[in-house]
């Protein structure tokens, strides 16, 4: 489970299907549920796929990701993040289109592997 209680980041994920988010600790990656609220009482938002991107050492490290952060500038983004947040994650809404895209990619890889095995 990953929480989205900051409106800018939550809206970016829901409306655009992709958000870059700063987190203070190393977290698991892969498929999970995005929620808003708390552990005791939360509201599911959507299924997501999480990928670890970079450790942020300087604010300017965030510039390539700003467009998909939900914020207009780095200072505002950092002001809404936990002060110790230095790990950047990419969070994508998991949709049927994403499943189909992944399936097509898998089928392509299998075909290429079969071709290599067949022809040496």
N, C-alpha and C positions, 0 to 999 in steps of 0.2 A: 504494500500500500504506500502511496506517495500523496502527501497533503498539498493542496493548493488553496491556501487561505489568503494570499495576496491577490486582490482583484485583477491587477494588471496581468499577472502571469496566468491566472486561471482563465481569464477572458481570451488571452492569446491562444491557449491550448484549445479551448472549446470552439472558438471562432475560426482559427487558422489550422488547427490540427497538429501544430508543432510549437514547442516553446523550449528555450534554453533557460535553465534554472540553476541558481547557485545553491549549494548545500554545504553544511558545515562538517559533515562526516561522510566517510566512504559508505556507500549504500549498495545494495544488490542491484544488478542490472537485469534486463530481460522484461518479460511481460508481467504486469501487475495492474492494480486498479488505482485510478486517481480519485481522490475524495476531497471534500471540504469539511471542516469541522474539527473534531478531536477524536482520540481513540475511543472514548466513551460514547460519543454521539457524532456520527459522521453521515454525510450524504454522498453517495457515489456519483461521480461525474462521467467517467468513461473508462474503458480498458486502454492501457497505454503500453508502449515499448520504451524502455529506458536504456540509454547508452551513456557511458562515461566519456567525457570529451577531454578536458584538460584540468590541470591544477593552475589556478589563477595566481600569478605572482605580482602582477602589476595591473592596475585598472585598465590600461590600454589593451591588455590581452583580450578584453571582452568586446572590443570594437567589431570584429568579424561576426559576432553573434547577436549584436544589439538589435538588428532588424527583427529577429524572432524572439525577443525577450519579453515583449509587451510594454516596454518602457521607451521613452523618447530620448533618454540620455543615460550615460554610464553613472553619473552621480545619483540620479533618482533610483536607478536599479540597485546600486550598492546601499543606498539609504533604506531600502525595503528589505534587504537581505540580513540575515543574522550576521553580526560582526565577524564571526569566525568562519563564515561561508567562503570557501576557497576552491571548492570542487565544482566544476561546471558539468551539467548533465543535459543531454538532449532527450526530450520527452515527446514522443509522437503518439497521437491518438491512433488506436488500433481499429482499423475499419475493414470491412469486407474487401475493399479495393486493395488494401495492404496485404491481406491474406492471399488474394489472387496474384498480386505482384510477386510475393515471396514464392508462391507455388510455381509460377512461370519461370522464375529464376532457378529454382531447384530443378525443374524439368530440363532447362537448358544445360545446366551443369551435368546432369545425368547423361544427356545425349552426347555431350562433348567427351565425357569419360568413356562411354560405350564406343565412340569413334576411335579414341586413342587405343583402347584395348583391342579393337577389331583390326586396326592397321599397324599395330606394333608399337 
